[in-house]
Amino acid sequence: MKHKGYTLVEALVSVAIFSVLVMGLFDILGVGTSVYMKSVPMIDLQQEARNAMDRMVRDLRSARIPIVTPIDQNSDRISFNAPQNMNVEYYKDGTFLVRLQNPDVLTTLVAQDVTYLKFTLTGALVTISLRVERVFNNQKVTFPLVEQVRLRNE
């Protein structure tokens, strides 16, 4: 006499195999989530530094008369005239990169966690060095950027 269906032992073996597969899948998802959560702050730091550098480069490319005035040996301030007789200034204030437009009119925080900012003017070429640092999971992460800008409106 043949019975259709599964025995209790077959069902238990199937459930055990399925459980092992599901636990393995959750372990893999847990590792992936952990890696993602650790990398998101680093990506945010890099993106913020790139956005700040892009903004400074864009402004400097439209500059008329750049004037580089050092604040101290670790950071610089740059001031220049942009189109429409607008005076623009970039400088490091503590750990912030600040953009000042038409002095005392519009102050914008461009980036934070800035540990180094340096402008070097050589002829019509401005070199911008920017470094941002943040602590993630008890590790200091540094992201440096260097960009050279050829001034168009000498």
C-alpha positions in Angstrom: 0.0 0.0 0.0 1.5 3.3 -1.1 0.9 6.6 0.8 1.2 9.9 -0.8 3.0 12.7 1.2 6.0 13.2 3.3 7.0 11.4 6.5 7.8 13.4 9.6 11.5 12.7 9.3 11.5 14.1 5.7 9.7 17.2 6.8 12.1 17.8 9.7 15.1 17.4 7.4 13.6 19.8 4.9 12.9 22.4 7.6 16.5 22.0 9.0 18.1 22.5 5.6 15.8 25.5 4.9 16.7 27.0 8.3 20.4 26.7 7.7 20.0 28.4 4.3 18.0 31.2 5.8 20.5 31.7 8.6 23.4 31.9 6.0 21.4 34.4 4.0 20.8 36.6 7.1 24.5 36.5 7.9 25.4 37.6 4.4 22.9 40.4 4.6 24.2 41.4 8.0 27.8 41.7 6.7 26.6 43.7 3.7 24.6 46.1 5.9 27.6 46.5 8.3 30.0 47.4 5.4 27.4 49.8 3.9 26.9 51.5 7.3 30.7 51.9 7.7 31.2 53.3 4.2 28.3 55.8 4.1 30.0 58.4 6.4 33.3 58.1 4.4 31.4 58.7 1.1 29.6 61.7 2.6 33.0 63.1 3.7 34.4 62.7 0.2 31.3 64.1 -1.5 31.4 67.2 0.8 35.1 67.8 0.0 34.5 67.4 -3.7 31.5 69.8 -3.7 33.5 72.4 -1.8 36.4 72.1 -4.2 34.1 72.2 -7.2 32.5 75.4 -5.9 35.9 77.1 -5.3 37.1 76.1 -8.7 34.0 77.4 -10.4 34.2 80.7 -8.6 37.9 81.1 -9.3 37.5 80.4 -13.0 35.4 83.5 -13.2 37.7 85.6 -11.2 39.2 88.9 -12.4 41.9 89.9 -10.0 42.9 87.3 -7.5 44.6 88.4 -4.3 46.1 85.7 -2.0 46.5 86.8 1.6 47.9 84.3 4.0 46.2 84.0 7.4 48.9 81.8 9.0 51.3 79.0 8.0 48.5 76.3 8.0 45.8 78.0 6.0 45.1 80.8 3.5 42.5 83.2 2.6 41.7 84.1 -1.0 39.8 87.1 -2.2 38.9 87.9 -5.7 36.5 89.9 -7.9 33.9 87.9 -9.7 31.6 89.1 -12.5 29.0 91.8 -11.7 31.6 93.5 -9.4 31.0 90.9 -6.7 33.8 90.4 -4.2 34.2 86.7 -3.1 36.4 85.4 -0.3 37.1 81.9 0.9 38.8 81.1 4.2 39.1 78.5 6.9 37.4 79.3 10.2 38.2 76.6 12.7 37.2 73.4 10.9 34.8 75.2 8.5 35.4 76.4 5.0 33.5 79.7 4.6 32.6 81.6 1.5 32.0 85.3 2.0 30.3 87.3 -0.8 30.5 91.1 -0.8 31.9 91.3 2.7 29.2 91.2 5.4 26.5 90.5 2.9 26.3 86.8 2.4 28.3 84.2 4.4 28.0 80.5 3.4 29.3 77.5 5.1 30.8 75.4 2.2 32.3 72.5 4.1 33.1 71.3 7.6 35.8 69.1 9.1 38.4 71.0 7.1 41.8 70.5 8.6 43.9 72.2 5.9 43.3 74.8 3.3 46.0 76.4 1.2 45.9 78.6 -1.9 49.0 79.2 -4.0 49.1 81.7 -6.8 51.7 81.2 -9.5 51.1 83.6 -12.4 47.6 82.8 -13.7 47.5 79.4 -11.9 45.9 79.0 -8.5 46.6 75.7 -6.7 44.0 74.8 -4.0 44.9 72.2 -1.4 42.1 71.0 0.8 42.1 68.2 3.4 39.1 67.1 5.5 39.2 64.6 8.4 36.6 62.8 10.4 36.7 60.0 13.0 34.7 56.9 12.0 34.5 53.9 14.3 37.5 55.2 16.3 39.6 55.6 13.2 40.7 59.0 11.8 39.9 59.2 8.1 41.6 61.8 5.9 40.6 62.9 2.4 43.0 65.2 0.6 42.2 67.1 -2.6 44.4 69.3 -4.8 43.2 71.2 -7.8 44.8 73.6 -10.1 42.8 76.5 -11.7 43.9 78.6 -14.6 42.4 82.0 -14.2 40.6 83.1 -17.4 40.1 86.8 -16.8 43.6 88.0 -16.0 
